[in-house]
Every structure is written in C-alpha cells, then in structure tokens.
Amino acid sequence: MASPSDGLFPLDAHNRALLANVHPADWVNPIPAERYHLVVVGAGTAGLIAASFAAGAGARVALVERELMGGDCLNVGCVPSKSVLRSSRYFAEQRDAAALGWTGGQASPDFEAVMERMRRIRARISPHDSAVRYRDEKGVDVFLGEGSFTGETTLEVAGATLRFRRAVVASGARAARLPIPGLDDAGYLTNATVFNLTECPERLAVIGGGPIGAELAQAFQRLGASVTLLEMRPRLLPREDPDAVAIVQAELERDGVRLVMGATIERVDREGEERRIRLVTDQGDEVVAVDRILVAAGRRPNTDGLGLGLAGVNHDHRGITVDDTLQTSNPRIYAAGDVCMAWQFTHAAEDAARIAVQNALFPGRRRLSTLTMPWCTYTDPEVAHVGLSAEQAEAQGVSVETYTQPWPAVDRALTDGDDEGFVRIHTRRGTDEILGATIVARHAGEMISEVTLAMVAKLGLSTLSTVIHPYPTQADAIRRTALQYSVSRVTPMVKRLLGFWFRLTR
C-alpha cells in the first residue's frame, strides 16, 4: 500500500509537520474495545465531527482513516486553496493600486514563496485534526489503515476487527477521472496534486468551470500563469445567478484568463513537456497548447474497498444511498459528507455529521432537508448563495418578488473601490418570506450569513429592514435591499390614504 506521504511534495519541514499530525509514521493503533457505540470510517470533516460529537456525548468511538486526517478540506481543499487565493488577491490589489492613488509600481509574484506560505499555514492548522488530539483530548480510538466492513456490524482495519452498534461512513470523494482520450497518458493535475507545485506553469489549461475551476483559474493567472479555462456549458458556475456569473466571467477575463465556453475536448496529445488539447467549439476546431492541465470537473465518491456489499449498504456511482435521516439500507449504518450528499461543502458535511450521529445514537429523527444551506464560490468577487434562485422557484411553481441592491449605489463599496456586484433577495410573492438570496461582493461569504440567519429564524425581509448597520459598511446593502420591500408596500391606495390623513392634520 502506498504511504500517505507519497501524495505530498515537497517533503519540507512544513509537510513533515503536517504528516506528524495527520498520519504519524510511528502511530500504534489501539487494542479494539469489545464493542463500540460508534465506528466512523473516514477522518475528513464529516468523520471528525461525527467522532467528536459522539465521544463528547459519552459514546465509545473508533475513528478509522487510511490516508490523512483532516481529509480534503485541510490537505487538498479549503485550507490550501484559500491560502493561495489570498496571495493571488494581493497581487490583483497591487495591479489596481493606481486607482487608489498609489503609483509605486507592482511587485512580481514569487510562486515558490506563495506555495511555501500555503504549506506553512496548512501545517499550523493541522494539530486541530491530529490523531494525537483525537486520542488524548477527545478519547477516541484512532485507527490508521484501510478499513473494510466484514459484516453488518463488523469492520476490519490493519488486521483488527472492530465490532459496533452503529457506524457512520464519511469516506468523502475525490476528483473524477474524465474519459478523454489521451488525458491519462498526457498527465494532469487535480485538487489533490495541484498544491504540490513549486513552480508556476507558464501555460495552464483548467478543465471545468465550476467553483474549483473558476477559483484556481483566476488564482494561477494572477500568480503568473497564462490560463485557458475550458467549460462544456455555455457559462461558468451553472448553479449561480446568471447576473452573478456575468460579473465573475468579466473579472476573470480582465485578469487575463481566456474563457472557452461550449468546449468539447476530443483528445489530448503530449509532445515532450507540451500538452496539446484538441477542441471542438461553436467557432470550429482548435488546438490549445499548454504546459500543465488541471482537471477540476466532477467528483467521485470514495466507496471502493469499503466492503459495503458485505455490510448490506446500497451504493452506486453517485455514492452511498441514504434517506433524509442519512440512514443507509443497513439500519445500523449511516453516512455523511461527500460520499452520499449533493451538497459537497465542508460546512454541509459538518452539520450532516451531527444529524447522522444524533439519529444513530439517540431518540428522535433529524432530517437533512430541514437545513438551510448557504455556499460561497471564492472567486474575486465572491458569489454567495442561500435558498432558492428565481429559476428554481419558478420550476417549483412558486411565484417570487425579487429585490436587488446594485453595488455602485453602496457608499462603502465605492470608497473601497469594489463596485462590481449586488445583493439580491427573493421573497414569496405578496409576503416578506425570504426564499433565497445571492450576494456578489469581495467578501460575500462573510455577508450571506445574515440572510441565512433570517431564513432559519423565519424572520421576514421587513425585519431585516429594521436592523441598523454601521455606516459605512458593505453589509448595509442587505438592509437597503430589505428597505425596497418596505417601500413597495406603499401602494397607490396607501399613498392616497396617507395624503388624506396629512390633509386632515394640517
């Protein structure tokens, strides 16, 4: 079996510190308990939260991980990507500094230093997810090795058998393998390997215009690569508001990213160190020559080798089949996170893990469908969303009213020089019930929670209009959007009645 360190490069002090926390080379698995209240398979976000929640409630818990504790989020996802994005944003701020009155010129990005900073931050965060912490602080039996079910209530790991009353499978997902002729032979990067780079590619092709593809295409362009983003659909970020996508696409193009929409890749050829991607587009055939290819399209659930058939757990190419309580076809086994959910976000995995554990160990039935789930794409500007879009509402036969506050009318946005974006909130027609929202702004992810809170607490848009925000702030745009609803309640009939009142009180 390959060592977990095989996927990390370079093995510098930062990556050695990371490994010492999330997969210690000298780790000795404990002697299994006679029986566990809960066995958790996978120590990514969902698995860590499930183990911590159950152990904190007094359950006897075993946690099994074959690779790196912390999963994608810590090692090859949220933490490294947001570190790199922050560095790339700084260089964009330098580029635009003249508009703010700075004329000192722009420094060149040091890609090697950017990636070294990322590794340092990742290592610094890794103790939170470490094997030692979960053993010593949380009282969890941590088993490092391949885990596989051998029956409906047993799992084997590293030669030991773990017996359980309940189990949660949180094995996550990985980048999908695309059936493009020649791609495997040409070689490509995924989110699992792109953060191993120490030199910036001169020419980079990004396949896939979803959140990962859009974020990393912008970041690598700003850090010195010449990036071509290839997307088979007519636009990026297909789940987002079209007006939001238009702003993001325009910003990527301003950064220098070449966007090729409606692209069908016929094959990839390699000539020396050059990869040649043969495309068919609406404009005709084309060959894109690059030095590296990043595949950022599609995810595949990690179900191989888990022995799910022996455990009586139904699954297919989309992952483990669960009901709304996250229970599988084996009533003793639950699942949470990317291995079974359409919401493939760290925060979604976290809340789903709590639902799975609560339903597995305690009375009562919590349901995944009751969650109000926000998400954010961390391009510059960011696109944050919660609830229904106007298109989704229409598809469900729900009539909506939409209120939009453009960013150029927000004073703080103008003073900051961030005047591309908007706040948009949808309500059920005739009421102030908030059905969904989209925010496009540099820090949209920090702002969407106010709307999410209102939806969870069932506070209407009229309530948000009464929330006083400090002036000037970008978040004041939320209140300004809500005030549009209040103003809309002043109908011509109300105006006539008010006019009559004021005439009486002269």
N, C-alpha and C positions, 0 to 999 in steps of 0.2 A: 504493500500500500504506500502511496506517495506520502511524503512528510508534509504537514501543513505549511512548513517554511518554504516548500517548493514554489508556492504561489506568490511569495513576497520577494521583491527586488527593489533596491539593493539591500543586502543584509548588513545595514549600518547600525549604529548604536540605537537609533530610534526604532527600527524594525525588530531588533533583538529585544528591546524593552517591551515592545508590543507582544511579541511571541511569549516572553516570560510571563505575561499576564493572561493572555487568552488561550494559549496552548503550551504550558510549560513542558520542556523536554524531559524533566525529571519527575513528572507527575505520577503518583501512585494511586490508582483507583481504590476506593474503599472496599471493605468486605460488605457485600449487599446485606441489607436488612432482610428479615424473614419475609416481610411483605410491606410494600409501600402504599400509602394512601394515594399517591400520585407519582407517576413516571412521566417526565416531559422529554420528548425527543426533539432536539434542536435547541441551541442556545443563542439564537438571534433575539430580536426584540420580543417577539411573542413568547418564546420559550423562557427567557429571563424573567419577564413579568409574571408568567404563569407560575414558575418555580418560587419566585419571591413572594407572591400573593398567597400561595398555598402554605408555604413554610411559615409566613408571618401569622397565619391563622392557626398554626399548631400542627399542621399535617406533616407526616413523614414523607419527604420528597426526594426523588432521584432525578438528576438532570443529565442528559446524555448528549454529547457533541462530538462529531467526528472530525471537524475542521477547527475553525476559530470561533471562540466565544465572542459574542457581540454581533455575529452574523454579518450580513451585507451592510447594515447601517454604519457600524463602526469601521469595518475593514475596507469595504469597497463601494460604499454608497454615500449616505448623507454626510458623514464627517469628512472624508477626503474631498468629496465634490464641493461642499460648501467652503472648505478652506481654499481650494483652487479658485472658486468663483469670486471669493473676496479679493484675492490678489489680482485677478483679471479686472475686477471692477475698479480697482485703484488706478490701473493704467488707463482705463477709459476716462476716469475723472481727470487725470493729467491731460489727456487729449483735449478735454473740454474746458480746461482751466482758463484759457484766454477769455472766455465769455464771462468769467467771474473776476477778471481784472489781473490775472497772473500771466506774466509774459516770459518766465524764466526758461521755457523750453520743457521738453518731455524726456524723461529718462527711459532707457530701453529696458524691457522686462528681462530678468535673469531667471530663465525657466528652471534651471537646476536649483536655484535658491527657493523658488516658489514650491517646488516639489519637496524639497528638504523641510520647509516650514510645514507643509501638509503632514509629512511623516512625524514631525515633532509633536504637532497638535494631536494626531491620532494616538501616539504613544502616551501622551499626557492624559488623555481621556480614558484609555484602556483599563486602568485599575477599577473603574466603575463596573466593568463587565468581567472582571477577572475570576478565574477558578478559585483562587485563594479567598477572595471576598465572599463568594457564594458559599464556600465551605465554612469559613470561620465566622463571618458576620451573620449569615442567614441560616446556617445549619442545614444546608442542602448537601446531599451526597452527589458529588460531581464525578461523572464517569466520562473519560475521554476515549473515544474509539467508535468503530462502526456499530450502530445499534440496529437490530432487526427483530421484529416480532417473530416468535416461535409458536404462538398460540393466541387465544383471545384474551389472556390475562398474563402473558409472559413475554419478556423481551430479553434478548441476549446481547451483551456488549463485552468485547475483549475477553471472551471465554467465561464470563459470569452471567448467571441468569437472574433477572430482576422480576419479581412477582408483584403484581399491583392490583388494587381495587379499581382504579381509574387511570387513564392515560390521556395526555394531550400531545398530539403531533403538531410540531411547529418547525418543520424542516425547511421552510422557505422556498425560494425559487432561484433560478439562475437565467442568464441570457440564453435565449432560444438560438438554436442552430438554424440558419437560413438555408433553404435548398437552392442556392445559387451555384451553377456550375463553375468550378474553378476557385471558389472562395476559400475552401479549406486548404487547397494547395498554395494559394497566394499568401495565406496567413492574415489574421486580423486581430484587432483588439476588441475587448468587451469592457464593461464596467469593472470586471474582476481583474483586468490586466492593465488598463489604461493608466492607472495611478502608479504603476511600476516604472513609467517612463522617466528618464533623467535628461533626455534631450528632446526639444520640441521638434516635431516633424515639420519640414518645410512645406509640404503639401499633405493635407489630411482630408480624406473623404469620411463623412459621417452618414451612415445609412440609418434612416429613421428620424422622423420629425416629431416624436413625442417629447415629453418633458426631459428625459435624459439626453436625447439627441440635440434638442434646442439649447439646453443649458451648456453642454460641453462644446458644441459648435461655436457658440459665442465666446466662451472662455478661451478656447485654443486660438481662435482668431485674434483675440485681444492680446494673447501671450506670444504672438509671433508667427503662428502657422497661417498658411493660405488654405482656408477651409471651404469645401464644397459639401453642402448638405443635400442629400438625395431622399426624397419622400415620394411614395407612390400615390398618395392622396393629393387633391388639389391645393391643400393648405396644411400648415403646421397645426399641432395641438388640436386634434379634431374634437376633443370634448369641451373645448372652451368657446366662449362667446366670440363670434366672428369679428366683431369690432376690436376685441382684445387681441385676437390673433393678428389682425392687420397692423396694430401698433408694434407688436413683437417682431413681426416679419420686417417691418420698415427699419426697426432698430438693428436687427441682425445685418441687414443689407448696408446700413450706414456704417456698421463696424467693418464691413468688407466681406462678410460671408456670402458666398454665391449659393442661392437657393434654386434647386431644380425640382419643381413640383411635377406631379404626374409622371414620375420616372419609373420605368420598368427596367430592371437590370437583367440583361441576357446572360452575361458571364463575366468572369474576372480572369485575366491572364497576368502572369508575373514574368517580367523580363529583368533579370538581375535583381536590384533592390526596388524597381519600379513596379507598381501595380496598375494595370490598365482595366478600367471598368467600362464595359460596353453597355450603353443605354439605348432605350427607345423612349422618346418623348413626343409630345404633340408637335414639336418643331423638327422632328426627324431623328435619325440615328446620331449618336455621339460617343466619343471615347474620352473618358476622364482619366488622366494620368496623375497618380499620387504616390507618395512615399509610404503612407500607412493608411489603413482602413479601420474605422471604429464602427462596430455593429451595435446599434442602440435601438433595435426593433424587436419587440416581443420578449416574453419571459416564459420559462418552462418550469413547472412545479417540481420540486425535489422529492420524487416518490420512489425512484429506483433503489433497490436494495433494502427497502424497509420491511419487507415481508408482510405487506398489507393484506395480501390474499390469505395468508395463514391466520391473520388476526380477524378476518371477516370484514375488512374495511373496503367499501366500494370506492373506486377511483378510475379516472380516465386521463386523457391528455391534458385536460383542463385542471386537474388536481384532484384532491380528495373531495368526495361528495358529502356535504353536510346539510343539515336542516337549519332553520332560523335560530336554533339554540346552539349551533355549532357541534351538534352530536352527529357522529358517523353512523353507518349501518350496524356497527357494533355498539350497543348502548353503553358499554363501559369506556369507549374511546371517543374523544373529542378532537377537534383540530382548530387551529387559529393561525392567522397570518397569511402570507403569500401562497402557501401550499393549498389553500382552499378558498381564498377570497378574491373578489374582483377589485376591492379597494386595496391596492398594493402600496400602502404608506406605512411608515414607522408608527405614526400615531394611531392608525387604524389597527395595526397589529397589537398595540399596547392595550387598547380598550377591548378588543376581541378576546385577548388572553384572559382578561378579568371575567368576561362573560363566560368563557369556556370553563374556567376553574369554578366559578360560582355555581354553574349548572351541574358540573361534575360532582362536586363535593357537598353541596348544601341544598336545602329545600328551595323550591321556587324556580321559575323559568324566566331568565332574562333573554331578550331576543336582539339579534344583531340589527334587525330592521328598525329598531327604535332609536338607533344612534343618528345624530345629526353630524354628518361628516364633512368638514372643510378640507381643502387641499390647496397647495400652492406650487406653482412652477417658478423656479428661482432664476429665470432669465432677468435681464435688466432692460425694462422694468419687469417686476414680478407680476404674475397673474394669480390671484387668489379667488377661490370659488367656494360656495356652500349652497346646498339645496338644489332646487330645480333651475334649469335655464328656461328661457321663454319657449324654446323649441320643445323641450321635454314636457313642459306644462301643456302646451298645445297638443302634443301627442297623447297625453293622458286625458284630454278633454277638459282641461282646467283653464278658465279664462283669467288672464292676468292683466294688471296695470304695471307699467314699468316707469321708474323714476331714475334719471341719470344726472349726475353732477360731473361735468367735464373738469379736468384738472386745470386748464388755463384760467378758470374762474375761482380757483382756490389760492388765496394770497400766499400761504406758506409754500405752496408748490412753485409759485413764481419766484419768490425770494431764494428758494433753493436751486432754481434752475431745472426743476423736474416737472415740466409742464406737459408731459405726454401721458395720458391715462384718464381714468374716470372711476367713479363709484356708481354702480348700477344695482338697484334693488327691485325685485319683483314682488308684488303683493297679489293676493286673491282679489279679483275684481269686485269692487263695491265694499271692500273691507281693508283694514290695515294689517291683516295677517301676512307676515313675511314668508314667502315661499322659497326665495333664493336670492343670491347676490353674487356679483363679480366685482372685484376691485383690481384695477391696473395701476400700479404705482411702484416706486423704487422699494418701498417696504410694505407692500400689500399684505404679505404674510403676517405682519405684526398687527394689521388693522382688521383682518376678516373676523377675528375672534369676538369683536363687539357685536357684529351681526349674528354670529353663531350663538353667542350667549342669549341674545334676544329671542332667537328661534327656539332654543332649548327651554328657556323660561316662559315661552309663549307670550312675549311682550311684543306688541304691535309696533308698526312704524311710527304711529303717533307718539308712543312712549319715547322712542329714540329722538324724536324732535325736541323733547324736553330735557335731554341730557346735555348739560353745559360742558363744552370742551374749552380748554385753554386756547387763547388766541395769541399768536397764530400757530396752528398745528395742521398737519395734513389730515389727521383723523377728524378734524372739524368738517371735512367733506361728507362724512357719514350723516352728521346732523343736518347739513344743508340739503342732502338728498331727502332726508325724512321731512324737512320743512316743506318740500314740494308737495308731499302728500297733504299736509295740513292746509296749505294754500288751496289745493284742489278741492277741499271740502267747502270752500266759499263759492257756492254755486250762484248763478244769476238770481235765483229766488232768494237766497240768503242775503245777497247784496241789496236787493230791493227791501227786504225786511229791515236790514241794518240802516238803510237810508231813511226808512220811515221812523225808526227809533231815534236817529240823530235829529230829525226834524222835530220830533216831539220834545226833545231835551235841549233845544236851543235856548 
